[in-house]
C-alpha cells in the first residue's frame, strides 16, 4: 500500500472511471466502508441467501448445477464442494496473461460489483479483494477463454483460485505461487462461503477492467494525435483557418469542435507564421483539413463510451441476485457483456481511423510531391552525405503496417456470437474479445502516432518558426525529450517504443 495516499473507500456508491484507472495503474489503496448502514445491507443480502438455502429452495449455482446442469439438485453439505469444482474446471484459460494493470482493474471492478450488496457475499471476501490490491498481489489471468456471457467465467476463475491460495500471481515483480505471496503478505488462503465462487466468476469484470484502461489510453492517444496534427500543419506550412470556430458552429458535434479548438490553441502565434501561398495550396489535403472531423469521431465517441463502461463497472453483474425489497432470489443475465462489446467495437473503429489519419499525414510529410518543400523522407544529413541517408523512409513503412493491422483488428467482435455449453449459452457477447481487440488497437495506435509525432517534429525543425507558436514549441520540446533530432540514419525502434509508452501512460504531456 502507498502510505502517502488516502485509501479509496468502496461501498455501494458509484466509483468513477478515473478512480478505477488510478487503482489499476497507480496502486491507489482501497478499503471497504465500515458504515453500519452499509454493513447491514451486506448482511441482509447474506441472510436472504442463506434463508433460501435452509428452506431447501433451489438457488441456481448454489444448490443446483451450473448452466445446462441446473436441473441437478445438491444437498447443503455439497455446496462448498460445488463451488470448489466450479473454480477447478474453469482453470483452462490460454494465451498471454493480462498485464498487471489490466488484472488489477479486473480485480477492482469485481470488488465494486460485489460491494453493491446484492450478491450475497461476505464482507470478509470483499476485504480480501482489498488485501490483494493493497499488497500488490495480482492474479495471473490468461487472456483467452471467455465468450462474455455467463460473464468472464474462465479468466475470473483465476481470481477466485488465487484468493484461495492456488495458481499463480504477480508479486513484487515476479510470477510466484499464490500460496507463497499470501504467506509473505501475512494472509491466509480464503475459504469460500456459499455462492461466493460463482459470484466472483459470473460477471463482466475482466472485459470491463480491460475496457476501462482502453478508454483512458484512447483519450491520451487522441491528445497525442491532435498534437501531431498541429505539428504537421506547421511543418507543411498549412492553414490554421481550416479550424475556424465558425466551421464547427455550423456542424455542432461537441467533440469535433473541441478538437478544432485544441488545434487552434496549439497553432496560436504572437506573430504571423508563413503559410503556403501557392494557388493549388489554397486548401490543405483532407487528412489535415478534416483532422477535427476524424479525431472528433473518437472525441465524441468517448463521451458515450466512457459512461457506458462506467455504468457496467458500477453494475451488479452476477447471477443470481438478492432482491432485498421483495426478499426474492432473482435469476437473470446481468453477466451478459453486450454494452461493453458495442462500446469497444466502436472504440476500435475510431482508433483505427486515427491510425489511418496519422499514416496519411505522415505520407504527406515524407513525399516531396506533397510536402511543400520538405526534403525527401525528411532526411536532414550533412550536405556532404546527401543521398546516403533515408530519414523516415523505413518508419513510414512501419506506420503503414501498423495502420493496416489496426484496420484489420477493427472488425466488430460482437457479430461473431457462438453457441456454447450445450446451447445454454446460445447467444454470447464476446465482450472480452472486443475489449482485448481495443487494447491491441490502442497499442498499434500509440506506435503509429509516435512515428507521426517524430516525423512532424522533424518537419517543424526544418521549417523553423516553431517558437512563434508557444504551445506548439512546448510540444516539440516534449517530443525531443524522448527522441533527439534525426540527422543521420540510426535505428529508431527504441525511440518509437519510448514515445509510444509515453503516449499510452500519459507522460508525454508531463515531460
Secondary structure, 3 states (H helix, E strand, C coil): CCCCCCCEEECCCCCCHHHHHHHHHHCCCEEECCCHHHHHHHHHHHHHHHHHHHCCCCCCCCCECCHHHCCCECCHHHHHHHHHHHHHHCCCCEEEECCHHHHHHHHHHHHHHHCCCCCCCCHHHHHHHHHHHHHCCEECCEEECCCCCCCCHHHHHHHHHHHCCCCEEEECCEEEEHHHHHHHHCCCCCCCCCCHHHHHHCCCHHHHHHHHHHHHHHHHHHHHHHHHHHHHHHHCCCCHHHHCHHHHHCCCCHHHHHHHHHHHHHHCCCCCCCCCCCHHHCCCCHHHHCHHHHHHHHHHHHHHHHHHHHHHHCCCCCCCEEECCCCEEECCCCCCCHHHHHHHHHHHHHHHHHHHHHHHHHHHHHCCCCCCCCCHHHCCCCHHHCCCCCCCHHHHHHHHHHHHHHHHHCCCHHHHCCCECCCCECCCCCHHHHHHHHHHHHHHHHHHHHHHHHHHHHHHHHHCCHHHCHHHHHHHHHHHHHCCCCCCCCCCHHHHHHHHHHHHHCHHHCC
